[in-house]
């Protein structure tokens, strides 16, 4: 069995942002040479997420509004975690959106549904963070 590992680095300009990383993940798969197997893509930071959904701006806006309703950024003093930091909301948002995705690899391609795309979700940005790509298979 072959394996492949690569880190992707992101630094967003905004505190919260969704980035479609599907093309980059596909390039990692091509680079790996693996034709059949599994691809793991996970955020290596506790205030960021990797998830699969549709690449539609209205949906992304709806995610932002919904997540802000669940865990508002402010007031900062509403969270016990916010003693030295102001990112308790980002930890909660990451928990809801998830840490990782696993995608089947079939015939050298990501085996995604017709509208599925892979996203990096940033909830406490403006600093460098990484995403791990790990692919195993043949």
KEDREN-428983 format. One record per residue: residue in three letters; x, y, z negated of N, C-alpha, C in turn. Coordinates in steps of 0.001 Angstrom, whole numbers, plus 500000, padded with zeros to 6 digits. Atoms other than C-alpha are relative to their C-alpha. Layout:
ALA/X/Y/Z/X/Y/Z/X/Y/Z
...
END
This chain:
UNK/500843/498827/500000/500000/500000/500000/500895/501246/500000
UNK/499282/498738/499944/501234/503488/500861/499353/501010/499045
UNK/500546/498928/500825/500837/506554/498706/500624/501321/500442
UNK/499590/498661/499598/501149/510295/499280/499559/500964/498909
UNK/500318/498993/501020/501250/513231/496852/500451/501363/500491
UNK/499646/498636/499642/501200/516957/497516/499235/500960/499103
UNK/500663/498957/500769/500415/520068/495502/499693/501182/500909
UNK/500411/498782/499308/498483/522979/496978/499942/501104/498952
UNK/499981/498883/500938/498913/526380/495337/499077/501102/500484
UNK/500937/498922/499699/496331/529165/495171/500212/501140/499012
UNK/500044/498816/500859/496331/532696/493818/498942/500926/500580
UNK/501121/499216/499481/493009/534448/494259/500133/501463/499604
UNK/500005/498560/500295/492516/538196/494351/498912/500356/498991
UNK/501140/499747/500879/489321/537915/492329/500004/499006/498849
UNK/500128/500913/501149/488460/536337/489001/499295/498716/500418
UNK/500754/501177/499543/485951/534010/490689/499947/499991/501518
UNK/499995/500107/498542/486156/532720/494223/499876/498527/500395
UNK/500086/501342/499419/485280/529673/496321/500777/500005/501309
UNK/499158/500092/498805/487778/528595/498991/499777/498640/500638
UNK/500143/501254/499264/487071/525965/501654/501407/499478/500291
UNK/498668/500574/499813/490159/523740/501518/499967/498761/500891
UNK/500126/501187/499156/488878/521037/503876/501076/499933/501079
UNK/498945/500087/498971/491273/521955/506749/501377/499660/499413
UNK/498714/500283/500642/494256/521886/504376/500059/498556/499524
UNK/500049/501392/500452/493164/518555/502895/500124/499063/501201
UNK/499871/500818/498783/492774/517137/506421/501449/499965/500483
UNK/498589/499950/499596/496311/518276/507229/500847/499119/499084
UNK/499303/500895/500925/497569/516484/504104/499775/498544/500382
UNK/500306/501369/499581/495811/513332/505272/500796/499628/501249
UNK/499198/500263/498783/497459/513592/508719/501475/499798/499635
UNK/498606/500073/500431/500826/514178/507047/500306/498673/499310
UNK/499795/501249/500744/500363/511067/504892/500146/498786/500913
UNK/499996/501151/499100/499874/508745/507860/499070/498875/499555
UNK/500904/501030/500515/497307/506789/505835/498716/500027/500814
UNK/501166/500118/499133/494416/505508/507959/498766/499467/499268
UNK/501096/500597/500773/492307/503581/505414/500362/500082/498529
UNK/499697/499908/501419/492086/504329/501718/499124/501000/499283
UNK/500716/499022/500813/491072/506937/499174/500866/501235/499804
UNK/499340/498728/500236/491935/510596/498746/499408/500624/498745
UNK/500384/499286/501213/491827/512268/495341/500461/501440/500157
UNK/499663/498580/499961/491744/516048/495224/499512/500592/498686
UNK/500449/499477/501288/491742/517623/491755/500740/501269/499594
UNK/499454/498768/500548/492277/520975/490129/500869/499645/498798
UNK/499054/500291/501080/495266/520922/487791/499941/501063/498902
UNK/500165/498940/500993/493966/523818/485685/498586/499924/499424
UNK/501271/500197/500686/491125/523871/483165/499005/501138/500207
UNK/500943/498937/499650/489535/527020/484586/499786/500058/501509
UNK/500215/500109/498557/489354/525847/488206/499347/498652/500290
UNK/500785/501171/499651/487334/523219/490025/500277/499588/501447
UNK/500081/500477/498616/487281/521070/493147/498660/499294/500115
UNK/501322/500586/499818/483867/520113/494484/499681/499899/501490
UNK/500458/500166/498623/482065/519091/497668/498599/500578/500117
UNK/501326/499491/499702/479145/521008/499109/500023/500644/501381
UNK/500157/499342/498704/477973/523020/502125/500777/501313/500025
UNK/499280/498731/499844/480015/525959/503459/499024/501044/500527
UNK/501044/499041/499632/477184/528477/503453/500027/501130/498977
UNK/499784/498861/500890/477586/531978/502009/498838/500215/499028
UNK/501138/499849/500905/474068/532125/500562/500068/499015/498852
UNK/499844/501013/501041/474704/528897/498664/501102/500401/499026
UNK/498904/499587/500873/478000/530232/497333/499558/501142/499085
UNK/500570/498931/500826/476209/533353/496129/499094/499402/498919
UNK/500892/500651/500959/473591/531131/494473/500804/499302/498896
UNK/499133/500604/501021/476379/529169/492713/500488/501060/499023
UNK/499468/498921/500847/477865/532422/491429/498933/500505/499025
UNK/501087/499491/500850/474520/533698/490113/499600/498950/498963
UNK/500408/501087/500894/473575/530316/488608/501036/499779/498899
UNK/498950/500217/500989/476949/529818/486907/500102/501169/499021
UNK/499946/498825/500875/476942/533366/485566/498821/499994/499026
UNK/501142/500147/500901/473477/532675/484124/500249/498975/498911
UNK/499689/501055/500980/474722/529514/482414/501068/500444/499007
UNK/498856/499604/500831/477980/531001/481109/500472/501382/500436
UNK/499612/498650/499598/478173/534778/481487/501424/500340/499542
UNK/498646/499582/500363/481650/536266/481526/499999/500903/498767
UNK/500063/499016/501090/480649/539077/479164/498657/499904/499287
UNK/498932/499420/500806/480283/539954/476401/500993/498932/499541
UNK/498942/500947/500346/483597/538303/475590/499850/499451/498585
UNK/500081/500430/501401/482833/538138/471886/498883/498986/499727
UNK/501028/501033/500196/479951/535720/472443/500609/498608/499875
UNK/499327/501305/499995/482507/532882/472727/501063/499927/498910
UNK/499011/500223/501050/484557/531521/469865/501409/499844/500581
UNK/498703/500218/499333/487351/530589/472312/500721/501312/500304
UNK/499409/498732/499560/487916/534232/473264/500640/500764/498843
UNK/499228/499302/501015/490400/535147/470556/501200/500668/500636
UNK/498808/499490/499327/493581/535522/472582/499763/500162/501493
UNK/500316/499958/498575/491960/535144/475998/498562/500485/500181
UNK/501374/499585/499687/488778/536241/477747/499377/499063/501029
UNK/500420/500902/498929/488119/533112/479802/499173/498804/499550
UNK/500824/501127/500455/485804/530880/477772/498959/499628/501046
UNK/501002/500278/498969/483171/531249/480495/500585/499158/501133
UNK/499354/500744/498910/485671/529896/483060/500144/498522/499651
UNK/499913/501402/500439/486194/526715/481020/498647/499311/500152
UNK/501342/500573/499907/482444/526145/480885/499585/499806/501460
UNK/500350/500095/498576/481959/526839/484613/500730/498842/500660
UNK/499239/501123/499455/484720/524376/485469/499385/498664/499599
UNK/500609/501244/500467/483042/521718/483352/498757/499662/500810
UNK/501222/500216/499224/479779/522166/485249/500324/499621/501452
UNK/499693/500216/498575/481374/522245/488738/500906/498795/500245
UNK/499210/501214/499867/483757/519367/488088/501480/500247/500244
UNK/498547/499948/499912/487453/518670/488118/500524/499525/501337
UNK/499404/500704/498868/487900/516499/491199/498954/499419/500935
UNK/500803/500785/499075/486550/514736/494226/500862/498846/500504
UNK/499354/501137/499349/487397/511355/495713/499261/499791/501308
UNK/500595/500147/498680/486816/510931/499436/500597/498759/500664
UNK/499526/501150/499239/487035/507721/501446/500730/500482/501247
UNK/499260/499751/498761/489542/507707/504303/499708/498831/500925
UNK/500372/501027/499023/488334/505819/507373/500539/500409/501362
UNK/499412/499754/498669/490224/505590/510666/500780/501322/500025
UNK/499164/498815/500071/492531/508397/509514/499254/501304/499807
UNK/500817/498791/500181/489676/510842/508816/499339/499986/498623
UNK/500800/499895/501218/487919/512129/505709/498594/499522/500321
UNK/501321/500584/499750/484679/510168/505500/498951/500833/499256
UNK/500946/499066/500602/482462/513153/504650/498668/499972/500733
UNK/501305/499857/499368/478765/513669/505333/499996/501173/500965
UNK/500018/499000/498932/477659/516010/508136/500240/501445/499557
UNK/499825/498614/500438/477680/519218/506067/501006/500132/498868
UNK/499117/499982/501163/480129/518269/503356/501365/500618/500311
UNK/498691/499364/499945/483218/520393/502823/500585/499966/498587
UNK/499321/500024/501294/485809/520398/500019/500373/501435/499630
UNK/499752/498642/500463/486114/523566/497950/500859/500027/498751
UNK/499309/499625/501221/488492/525004/495414/499164/501115/499377
UNK/500764/498991/500719/486487/526932/492836/500853/500608/498911
UNK/499193/499278/500990/488351/529559/490857/499067/500788/499084
UNK/500857/499321/500964/486764/530895/487667/500761/500947/499069
UNK/499163/499096/500801/489689/532761/486049/501262/500308/500804
UNK/498943/499833/499018/491832/533900/488958/501007/501089/499725
UNK/498948/498985/499974/494529/536389/489794/501312/499474/499441
UNK/498720/500613/500352/497313/533928/488936/500112/498670/500742
UNK/499765/501235/499230/498890/530901/490618/499483/498768/499269
UNK/500492/501274/500517/497172/527578/490134/500141/498954/501092
UNK/499776/501058/499017/497534/524215/491798/498888/498965/500033
UNK/500913/501109/499742/495469/521421/493235/500857/498820/500440
UNK/499270/501221/499648/496773/517866/493489/499248/499227/501078
UNK/500515/500929/498994/496243/515747/496599/500752/498696/499799
UNK/499397/501331/500132/496891/512031/496037/499227/499059/500906
UNK/500654/500899/499031/496171/509545/498817/500662/498634/499870
UNK/499501/501365/500009/496500/505785/498574/499288/499205/501073
UNK/500622/500834/498981/495869/503209/501247/501041/499445/500957
UNK/499133/500604/498970/497290/501710/504418/499928/500789/501284
END
